[in-house]
C-alpha cells in the first residue's frame, strides 16, 4: 500500500510548517523487510527511516525523539512512517515530555516535609 504521505505532506512544528517526505515507497515493503530481520536490526531499520522524518520536524532533538518513538510498538512506528500527521502529533508529545522533564526531576528531588 503506498504511503499516504508519499511525496511530501505539510505539518506544523515548533519551527513552523514543514514538508515531511517519507523514506520508503511503501510501509508494506518495510514491514516485509522487518519480518526477515533480527529484533536489533528491526529497530535499526525503523530508526533509519524514522530519524530523517523526525529531523525535519525537530532538528535539534531528532536523535532523542527518535529513540523515544522507537520504544513504541513496531506497528505504531510503521503507522508513524505512513502518516505525517500522526508523526507530527507524536513528535509534539515527545517534545512536551522532554520540555517538562527538568521540571519533573526538580520536583522529585525536593525534600519531603
C-alpha positions, 0 to 999 in steps of 0.5 A: 500500500503506498504511503499516504504521505508519499511525496511530501505532506505539510505539518506544523512544528515548533519551527513552523510548517514543514514538508515531511517526505517519507523514506520508503515507497511503501510501509508494506515493503518495510514491514516485509523487510522487518519480518526477515530481520533480527529484533536489533536490526528491526529497530535499526531499520525503523530508526533509519527511516524514522530519524530523517522524518523526525529531523525535519520536524525537530532538528535539534532533538531528532536523535532523542525523539527518535529513540523515544518513538522507537520504544513504541510498538513496531506497528505504531512506528510503521503507522508513524512512517505512513502518516505525517500527521500522526508523526507530527502529533507524536513528535509534539508529545515527545517534545512536551515530555522532554520540555517538562522533564527538568521540571519533573526531576526538580520536583522529585528531588525536593525534600519531603516535609 
